[in-house]
């Protein structure tokens, strides 16, 4: 599961995210007015962590984290599929060998030494 960095909060991080995205885009994403954004940036109003995180996932940093996690998951699933296909082929071959054998014997047959 992907998660944002734990230290992603506060006015400094918020300022970085706004600079990355531009003020109009940040206003649109957060759905706030320009005066509220100014109060957040000046520090007169505490920046909610959720606002910082909402902007983070829209920045190149956040998008890169999502893309990186996605690529890792795809590679992991691909390796699992390959492993299961090999195991399936091995099991099928084993089953075919057993089906070719005509005399399975009996569980209580005497052991020939």
Residue, then its C-alpha position, 0 to 999 in steps of 0.5 A: x500500500x502506498x503512503x505519503x511521507x510522514x513528515x509531509x505537513x506544515x506551512x513550509x511543505x504547503x508552500x513548496x506544493x503550491x509553488x510546484x503546482x501554481x496558485x490557481x491550480x492549488x486553489x482549484x484542487x483544494x476548493x478554497x478561496x485566495x484569501x484562505x490560501x494567503x492565510x495558510x501561506x502567511x501562517x495566520x491559519x494552520x494548514x491542515x495536513x490533508x491540504x498538504x497531502x492533497x497537493x502532494x499527490x498532484x505534484x511531480x513528486x507524488x505522481x512519481x511515487x504513484x508511478x513507481x509503486x505501480x511499476x513495482x506492483x506490475x513487476x511483482x505480479x508478472x513474476x508471480x504469474x511466471x512462477x505459477x505458470x511454471x508450477x502449473x506446467x510441472x504439475x501437469x507433467x507429473x499428472x501425465x506421468x502418473x496417468x501413463x503408468x498402468x499398474x499403480x499397485x495396491x496400498x496393501x501389496x507386499x513390499x518386494x525387496 
